[in-house]
Amino acid sequence: MRTDLNIQYNHLERGILNFYRDPKEFEGSQKAADVMRDFGVDRRVVSADEVVQIEPALAPHRNSIVGGDFTADDESGDAYLFTSSLAKLAEEKGVEFRFSTRITRIISEHGHASSVEVINADGSYDSIKGDAFVVALGSFTPQLMRPLGVPCLIYPTKGYSATFQIKNKDLAPTVSLTDSSHKVVFSRLGDTLRMAGTAELSGYSRTLNPVRCRAMSDLAQDLFPEALDFNDVKYWSGLRPSTPSNVPLIGPTRLPNLYLNTGHGTLGWTMGPGSGRALADIISGKKPEPTFPFIGI
Ligand SMILES: Cc1cc2nc3c(=O)[nH]c(=O)nc-3n(C[C@H](O)[C@H](O)[C@H](O)COP(=O)(O)OP(=O)(O)OC[C@H]3O[C@@H](n4cnc5c(N)ncnc54)[C@H](O)[C@@H]3O)c2cc1C
C-alpha cells in the first residue's frame, strides 16, 4: 500500500524493542520470541548492553534493565495521518464518506439486511439502502447487532496516549519501545514522542482520568527527563474494541449480506489492512489467503 499510495505518516522502520527490568519477565520473553519465530517473525532476545546499543536514549537506565527482545522489521507511524490520508485517496476514487452521521438501526427484511437508518449531521433522518453491509463499529458493534439476533462479545477497554513535544532530539528514542514493567509503548512521530498504554474498564466514557495522565507523564519524565517538553503534552483516550479471546470478529453473519469487521482490540491498525482484504475476498466469493476462523454467527 505504501508503494502504491505514497501516504506520508511519519513512518519509521526502526523496529520494536521490548525492554525488561524484571528478570522473571525477561526469562519469559524467550518463549514468546520462539513462538513469534515459529510464525516467521524475526524476534530475537538481546542482552541489556544490546538494548542500549539498539536504542542509545536508554543508556542512562542501563543498570535497571536486565535485557530485551527486538523485532527489527517492525514499524511505527501516525495512525491518524495514515487513515485520514487513505480516506482522501479513497474519496478521490469514488468512495462517499458520511462523517458526523449516526447509525440508529440496521433494518432487515426477509432474512437479509436491507438498509440502515441514520441521523445526519443536521439532525435530519435518512435511510441508506445497500446490497451488502459491513459492520465496523468497534466497541459499539453489540448495540446495533443485538436487535438482529447476532450476539457480539465486544467490550470497550479504554487506553490512553500522551504526546510530548521533543526538545532535544538526540536524547529522544527513534526505535519504538515497550517498557514491559509498566506495559507502555513509546513511538517517535516526527518532532513528537507518543506514549500509549493503560487498560481501563469504565464503560463507554472517554473521560481522561488525571491520575492516569500524571502517571504517564511521570514515567516519561523518569525515562527521558531532558528529551521532552513536559509543559507541552497532549493527552487522548480511545476505546479498544476488545473480545474475550483478543481475536477479532471478521466474516459473514447469519444474515447473508451482513458482515462483521470488528473487535480488533489492541491491534486494529496493525490488523486493519489484512482484515479488510480478507473480508473483501469473502464478500467477492473468493477464499481469503490467511487461515483464520472467519466467523459465521
Ligand atoms: C491508546 C491506544 C493505543 C493504541 N495503539 C495501537 C497500536 O499501536 N497499534 C494498533 O494496531 N492498534 C492500536 N490501538 C488499537 C486501535 O486503535 C483499535 O484496534 C482500532 O481503532 C479499532 O478500529 P475500528 O475501526 O474497528 O474501531 P474504532 O476505531 O473504534 O472505530 C469505530 C467507529 O465507529 C463509529 N461508530 C460507532 N457507533 C456508531 C454509530 N451508531 N453510528 C455511526 N458511527 C458509529 C465510531 O465513532 C468510530 O469512529 C490503540 C488503541 C488505543 C486506545
The ligand as an SDF file (V2000), in Angstrom:
LIG
                    3D

 53 58  0  0  0  0  0  0  0  0999 V2000
   -4.2060    4.3520   23.4170 C   0  0  0  0  0  0  0  0  0  0  0  0
   -4.3620    3.3800   22.2870 C   0  0  0  0  0  0  0  0  0  0  0  0
   -3.2380    2.9340   21.5910 C   0  0  0  0  0  0  0  0  0  0  0  0
   -3.3570    2.0320   20.5410 C   0  0  0  0  0  0  0  0  0  0  0  0
   -2.2200    1.6460   19.8750 N   0  0  0  0  0  0  0  0  0  0  0  0
   -2.3380    0.8060   18.8190 C   0  0  0  0  0  0  0  0  0  0  0  0
   -1.1840    0.4180   18.0860 C   0  0  0  0  0  0  0  0  0  0  0  0
   -0.0540    0.8210   18.3930 O   0  0  0  0  0  0  0  0  0  0  0  0
   -1.3410   -0.3960   17.0130 N   0  0  0  0  0  0  0  0  0  0  0  0
   -2.5660   -0.8630   16.6510 C   0  0  0  0  0  0  0  0  0  0  0  0
   -2.6510   -1.6080   15.6850 O   0  0  0  0  0  0  0  0  0  0  0  0
   -3.6800   -0.5280   17.3300 N   0  0  0  0  0  0  0  0  0  0  0  0
   -3.6000    0.2890   18.4220 C   0  0  0  0  0  0  0  0  0  0  0  0
   -4.7230    0.6340   19.1340 N   0  0  0  0  0  0  0  0  0  0  0  0
   -5.9920   -0.0670   18.8400 C   0  0  0  0  0  0  0  0  0  0  0  0
   -6.7420    0.5570   17.6760 C   0  0  0  0  0  0  0  0  0  0  0  0
   -6.8940    1.9410   17.8950 O   0  0  0  0  0  0  0  0  0  0  0  0
   -8.1210   -0.1290   17.5480 C   0  0  0  0  0  0  0  0  0  0  0  0
   -7.9670   -1.5140   17.4690 O   0  0  0  0  0  0  0  0  0  0  0  0
   -8.8140    0.4020   16.2810 C   0  0  0  0  0  0  0  0  0  0  0  0
   -9.0830    1.7740   16.4050 O   0  0  0  0  0  0  0  0  0  0  0  0
  -10.1130   -0.3480   16.0100 C   0  0  0  0  0  0  0  0  0  0  0  0
  -10.6010    0.1590   14.8010 O   0  0  0  0  0  0  0  0  0  0  0  0
  -12.1180    0.0640   14.3830 P   0  0  0  0  0  0  0  0  0  0  0  0
  -12.2560    0.9010   13.1600 O   0  0  0  0  0  0  0  0  0  0  0  0
  -12.5360   -1.3650   14.3540 O   0  0  0  0  0  0  0  0  0  0  0  0
  -12.9200    0.7050   15.6050 O   0  0  0  0  0  0  0  0  0  0  0  0
  -12.9130    2.2090   16.0750 P   0  0  0  0  0  0  0  0  0  0  0  0
  -11.5960    2.8520   15.8360 O   0  0  0  0  0  0  0  0  0  0  0  0
  -13.4540    2.1970   17.4790 O   0  0  0  0  0  0  0  0  0  0  0  0
  -13.9470    2.8960   15.0920 O   0  0  0  0  0  0  0  0  0  0  0  0
  -15.3160    2.6220   15.1670 C   0  0  0  0  0  0  0  0  0  0  0  0
  -16.0210    3.8190   14.5880 C   0  0  0  0  0  0  0  0  0  0  0  0
  -17.4130    3.5680   14.5470 O   0  0  0  0  0  0  0  0  0  0  0  0
  -18.0680    4.7630   14.8950 C   0  0  0  0  0  0  0  0  0  0  0  0
  -19.4170    4.4420   15.3820 N   0  0  0  0  0  0  0  0  0  0  0  0
  -19.7590    3.6910   16.4660 C   0  0  0  0  0  0  0  0  0  0  0  0
  -21.0930    3.6180   16.5800 N   0  0  0  0  0  0  0  0  0  0  0  0
  -21.6160    4.3360   15.5540 C   0  0  0  0  0  0  0  0  0  0  0  0
  -22.9400    4.6060   15.1200 C   0  0  0  0  0  0  0  0  0  0  0  0
  -24.0150    4.1500   15.7690 N   0  0  0  0  0  0  0  0  0  0  0  0
  -23.0960    5.3680   14.0180 N   0  0  0  0  0  0  0  0  0  0  0  0
  -22.0160    5.8330   13.3190 C   0  0  0  0  0  0  0  0  0  0  0  0
  -20.7410    5.5940   13.6700 N   0  0  0  0  0  0  0  0  0  0  0  0
  -20.5390    4.8580   14.7870 C   0  0  0  0  0  0  0  0  0  0  0  0
  -17.1990    5.3670   15.9680 C   0  0  0  0  0  0  0  0  0  0  0  0
  -17.4790    6.7540   16.0990 O   0  0  0  0  0  0  0  0  0  0  0  0
  -15.8230    5.0800   15.4220 C   0  0  0  0  0  0  0  0  0  0  0  0
  -15.3820    6.1060   14.5810 O   0  0  0  0  0  0  0  0  0  0  0  0
   -4.6360    1.5450   20.1840 C   0  0  0  0  0  0  0  0  0  0  0  0
   -5.7730    1.9780   20.8720 C   0  0  0  0  0  0  0  0  0  0  0  0
   -5.6430    2.9010   21.9140 C   0  0  0  0  0  0  0  0  0  0  0  0
   -6.8780    3.3630   22.6230 C   0  0  0  0  0  0  0  0  0  0  0  0
  1  2  1  0
  2  3  1  0
  2 52  2  0
  3  4  2  0
  4  5  1  0
  4 50  1  0
  5  6  2  0
  6  7  1  0
  6 13  1  0
  7  8  2  0
  7  9  1  0
  9 10  1  0
 10 11  2  0
 10 12  1  0
 12 13  2  0
 13 14  1  0
 14 15  1  0
 14 50  1  0
 15 16  1  0
 16 17  1  0
 16 18  1  0
 18 19  1  0
 18 20  1  0
 20 21  1  0
 20 22  1  0
 22 23  1  0
 23 24  1  0
 24 25  2  0
 24 26  1  0
 24 27  1  0
 27 28  1  0
 28 29  2  0
 28 30  1  0
 28 31  1  0
 31 32  1  0
 32 33  1  0
 33 34  1  0
 33 48  1  0
 34 35  1  0
 35 36  1  0
 35 46  1  0
 36 37  1  0
 36 45  1  0
 37 38  2  0
 38 39  1  0
 39 40  1  0
 39 45  2  0
 40 41  1  0
 40 42  2  0
 42 43  1  0
 43 44  2  0
 44 45  1  0
 46 47  1  0
 46 48  1  0
 48 49  1  0
 50 51  2  0
 51 52  1  0
 52 53  1  0
M  END
$$$$
